[in-house]
Amino acid sequence: MGAKSAISGRDLDTQSLTASVTDYPMENGRRYHRYHEGIYPYPNDEQELDRLDMQHHMLKLINNGRLFFAPLQNPKRILDIGTGSGIWPIEMASEFPDAQIIGTDLSPVQPTEVPENVHFLVDDATEEDWLWEPKHFDFIHTAHLMGALPSFKDLLRKTIQHLKPGGYVECHEFDPKPKCDDGTMPPENPDGFSDFALQDWCDLEVRSGQVSNPPKQFRVAHRFARWMKELGFVDVQERISKVPTNTWPADPHMKHIGAWNETNWLEALAGYSYKPLSLLGWSKPEIEVFLVDVRKSIQNRDIHCYTEYYVVTGRKPCEGE
């Protein structure tokens, strides 16, 4: 599988990270992962890690403070795939102090001072052979992997293999396609650019994923429940939350979430655009001009736009079930 490196605080003295992992490439002023370079098209620098932590707190507002929804009963082994800044495993550590919690990522950017039951590993979950034997985990969590995988269904196939019977998988993901319930958003233009640039941005990201090598799936969240059922998961539960793009809602709670999400969009936009749009042949100046219009659409309070946030949970059947 290639080199794996544990980077939890107490393993630092016995495990070292090689230059092949930490010699990060720089493009357009942003830093990207080196291990299996190019698989994940978005930055891994401090700016992005800070944004991911901010997004994590916004999502706790959406999820009423919850880190998960699976009905866990004293889990012993928990895996977080694509852990990013590592904030989810670190917060889970106090919820389940008796569990061993592992976060994996292509980049060793997580903190080294962590709870004793948290460990971070450099790993690529798209590989066929995982570090663990089948039926190893009680709970596997994924979040924010859109645009990063050639097949999310294949990842779910691996999760059901590595879950114990009765174990749970839970996937948290935005569907980035802009939606609107009251007709204030201009219609899409299938033949070209629309009058709402955020729609065009989403379409371009989908198109970029289709031409990348290997292809990447950008819109996946709305398919999770179907894929889980097709793979044999049972008790599949799908929770969908509307997340306003800015502060347009009248409801104070939704307006507050919209304020967080507007900042989240604006912080993420450039980093999530350079590599994908470059794949479509766009120059950096062309991308920057386009992003001016995208930012204006994100900040337009006259258009009551939202995206949907999915939390989908499935259980691996018990033996004989």
C-alpha positions in Angstrom: 0.0 0.0 0.0 2.9 2.4 0.3 4.3 4.1 3.4 1.9 4.8 6.3 2.8 7.1 9.1 1.2 7.5 12.5 1.3 11.1 13.7 -0.4 11.0 17.0 1.5 12.8 19.7 2.8 9.8 21.5 3.9 8.0 18.3 6.1 10.8 17.0 9.2 9.4 18.6 8.9 6.1 16.7 7.3 7.1 13.4 8.7 9.7 11.1 7.1 11.4 8.1 9.1 11.1 4.9 9.7 14.0 2.4 7.5 12.0 0.0 4.5 12.9 2.3 5.4 16.4 3.6 7.1 18.0 0.6 3.9 19.8 -0.3 3.5 21.3 -3.8 2.4 24.9 -4.1 0.2 26.2 -6.9 -1.6 29.6 -7.2 -0.3 30.5 -3.8 -2.0 27.5 -2.2 -0.5 24.3 -0.7 -1.6 20.8 -1.7 -1.0 17.2 -0.6 2.1 15.3 -1.8 1.1 11.7 -0.9 -0.6 10.3 -3.9 -0.5 13.7 -5.4 -3.4 15.0 -7.4 -6.1 12.7 -5.9 -7.6 15.4 -3.8 -7.9 18.7 -5.8 -8.3 21.1 -2.9 -5.8 22.8 -0.7 -4.4 21.5 2.6 -2.8 24.7 4.0 -3.6 26.6 7.2 -6.1 28.8 5.5 -8.1 25.7 4.5 -7.7 24.0 7.8 -9.1 27.0 9.6 -12.0 27.1 7.2 -12.7 23.4 7.8 -12.8 24.0 11.6 -15.2 26.9 11.0 -17.4 24.7 8.8 -17.3 22.0 11.5 -18.8 24.4 14.1 -21.4 25.7 11.5 -22.5 22.1 10.9 -22.9 21.5 14.7 -25.3 24.4 14.6 -27.2 22.7 11.8 -27.1 19.3 13.5 -28.2 20.7 16.9 -24.8 20.1 18.4 -24.5 16.5 17.4 -21.3 15.0 16.0 -23.1 11.9 14.8 -26.6 10.3 14.6 -25.9 6.6 14.6 -27.3 4.8 17.7 -23.8 3.8 19.0 -23.5 1.5 22.0 -20.1 1.6 23.6 -18.1 1.5 20.3 -14.5 0.4 20.7 -13.0 1.2 17.2 -14.0 4.3 15.2 -12.6 5.4 11.9 -12.8 8.9 10.3 -12.0 8.8 6.6 -10.6 12.1 5.2 -10.2 13.6 8.7 -8.8 17.0 7.5 -7.9 19.1 10.5 -8.7 16.2 12.8 -11.3 18.2 14.7 -14.0 15.4 14.5 -11.9 12.6 16.1 -10.6 15.0 18.7 -14.1 16.0 19.8 -15.3 12.4 19.6 -12.6 11.4 22.0 -14.4 12.9 25.0 -17.7 11.3 24.0 -16.1 7.8 23.8 -13.0 7.8 26.0 -12.8 4.0 25.9 -12.8 3.9 22.1 -9.7 3.9 19.8 -10.4 6.6 17.3 -8.4 6.8 14.0 -8.5 9.6 11.5 -7.0 9.1 8.1 -6.0 11.6 5.5 -3.6 12.1 2.6 -2.0 15.0 4.5 -0.4 14.8 8.0 -1.7 18.3 8.9 -3.5 17.3 12.1 -2.3 18.5 15.6 0.2 16.4 17.4 -1.1 17.1 20.9 -4.3 15.0 20.9 -6.2 12.8 23.4 -4.6 9.5 24.1 -7.3 7.5 22.3 -6.9 9.5 19.0 -4.4 8.5 16.3 -3.9 10.0 12.8 -2.6 8.1 9.9 -1.5 9.0 6.4 -3.6 6.8 4.2 -5.5 6.6 0.9 -9.0 5.1 1.4 -9.4 4.5 -2.4 -6.8 1.7 -2.3 -8.2 -1.8 -2.4 -6.2 -3.1 0.6 -6.8 -1.3 3.9 -4.6 -1.4 6.9 -7.1 -3.3 8.9 -8.7 -6.7 8.7 -12.3 -7.0 7.7 -14.9 -6.6 10.4 -12.6 -4.4 12.4 -14.6 -1.2 13.2 -17.8 -0.4 15.1 -18.3 3.0 13.4 -16.9 4.5 10.2 -17.5 8.2 9.5 -16.9 10.2 6.3 -17.4 13.9 5.7 -16.7 16.5 2.9 -15.3 14.1 0.3 -17.2 15.5 -2.7 -14.9 15.9 -5.7 -12.3 13.7 -4.2 -13.2 10.1 -5.1 -13.7 8.3 -8.4 -16.4 6.2 -6.8 -18.1 6.9 -3.5 -20.1 3.7 -3.8 -16.8 1.8 -3.9 -15.7 3.5 -0.7 -19.0 2.4 0.9 -18.3 -1.1 -0.3 -15.0 -1.1 1.6 -16.7 0.3 4.7 -19.2 -2.5 4.9 -16.3 -5.0 4.6 -14.4 -3.4 7.4 -17.4 -2.9 9.8 -18.2 -5.5 12.4 -21.7 -7.0 12.0 -24.1 -4.5 13.5 -21.6 -1.6 13.0 -22.6 1.7 11.4 -21.4 3.9 8.6 -22.3 7.6 8.6 -21.7 10.0 5.7 -21.9 13.8 6.1 -21.9 15.8 2.8 -23.2 18.9 1.1 -25.0 18.6 -2.2 -23.5 21.9 -3.6 -26.2 22.4 -6.3 -28.0 25.7 -5.5 -31.7 25.4 -4.8 -34.6 27.8 -4.2 -38.2 27.4 -3.2 -39.7 30.8 -4.0 -38.7 31.5 -7.6 -36.2 34.2 -6.7 -33.3 32.3 -8.3 -32.9 32.7 -12.1 -33.5 29.5 -14.1 -30.6 27.4 -15.3 -29.4 27.8 -18.9 -28.5 24.4 -20.3 -26.9 26.0 -23.3 -24.5 28.3 -21.5 -24.0 30.5 -18.5 -27.0 31.5 -16.4 -27.8 34.7 -14.6 -26.7 33.2 -11.3 -23.0 32.4 -11.4 -23.1 29.9 -8.4 -25.2 27.6 -10.6 -22.5 27.8 -13.3 -19.8 27.2 -10.8 -21.4 23.9 -9.6 -21.9 22.8 -13.2 -18.3 23.5 -14.0 -17.1 21.5 -11.0 -19.2 18.5 -12.1 -17.7 18.8 -15.6 -14.2 19.1 -14.3 -14.7 15.9 -12.3 -15.8 14.1 -15.4 -12.6 15.0 -17.3 -10.1 14.5 -14.5 -7.9 11.4 -14.4 -9.3 9.4 -12.7 -12.7 10.9 -12.9 -14.1 12.4 -9.7 -17.7 12.5 -8.4 -18.7 16.0 -7.3 -22.4 15.6 -6.5 -22.7 12.5 -4.4 -24.8 13.2 -1.2 -28.2 12.7 -2.7 -27.1 9.2 -3.8 -25.8 7.9 -0.5 -29.0 6.2 0.7 -29.5 4.4 -2.5 -25.9 3.2 -2.7 -26.0 2.0 0.9 -29.2 -0.1 0.3 -27.7 -1.6 -2.9 -24.6 -2.7 -0.9 -26.6 -4.4 1.8 -26.8 -1.8 4.5 -30.0 -1.8 6.6 -31.8 0.7 8.7 -30.6 3.4 6.3 -31.6 6.9 7.6 -31.3 10.1 5.6 -31.4 13.5 7.2 -31.5 16.5 4.9 -31.0 20.1 6.2 -31.5 23.3 4.1 -28.5 25.6 4.6 -29.0 29.2 3.3 -26.2 30.6 1.3 -26.3 34.0 3.1 -28.4 35.9 5.7 -31.6 36.1 3.5 -33.9 34.0 5.9 -36.2 35.9 8.3 -35.9 33.1 10.9 -33.1 34.2 13.3 -31.6 30.7 13.6 -31.5 30.2 9.9 -30.1 33.7 9.4 -27.3 32.9 11.8 -26.4 29.8 10.0 -26.6 31.7 6.7 -24.1 34.2 8.0 -21.7 31.4 8.8 -22.3 29.7 5.5 -21.7 32.9 3.5 -18.3 33.2 5.1 -17.7 29.5 4.5 -18.5 29.8 0.8 -16.3 32.9 0.3 -13.4 31.3 2.2 -13.6 28.0 0.2 -14.3 29.4 -3.2 -10.8 30.1 -4.7 -9.2 27.0 -3.3 -12.1 24.8 -4.7 -11.8 26.5 -8.1 -8.2 26.7 -9.3 -7.4 23.1 -10.0 -10.9 22.0 -11.3 -11.3 25.0 -13.6 -7.7 24.7 -14.8 -8.5 21.2 -15.9 -11.1 22.7 -18.2 -8.5 24.9 -19.8 -9.2 28.1 -17.9 -6.3 30.5 -17.1 -5.9 32.0 -13.6 -7.1 35.5 -14.8 -10.2 33.9 -16.4 -10.9 32.0 -13.1 -10.5 35.2 -11.1 -12.9 37.2 -13.3 -15.5 34.4 -13.1 -15.1 34.2 -9.3 -16.0 37.8 -8.9 -19.5 37.0 -10.3 -19.7 33.8 -8.2 -19.0 35.8 -5.0 -21.7 38.4 -6.0 -24.2 35.6 -6.4 -23.3 34.1 -3.0 -23.8 37.5 -1.4 -27.1 38.4 -3.2 -29.7 38.5 -0.5 -32.5 39.0 -3.1 -32.0 35.4 -4.3 -33.2 33.0 -1.6 -30.7 30.3 -2.4 -29.7 27.3 -0.2 -27.9 24.0 -0.5 -28.8 20.8 1.2 -26.7 19.1 3.8 -27.0 15.3 4.0 -26.3 13.0 7.0 -26.9 9.4 5.9 -26.5 6.5 8.3 -26.5 2.7 7.5 -26.0 -0.4 9.6 -24.2 -3.6 8.5 -26.5 -6.5 9.2 -25.7 -8.9 12.0 -24.9 -12.5 11.2 -28.0 -14.4 10.0 -30.0 -11.2 9.8 
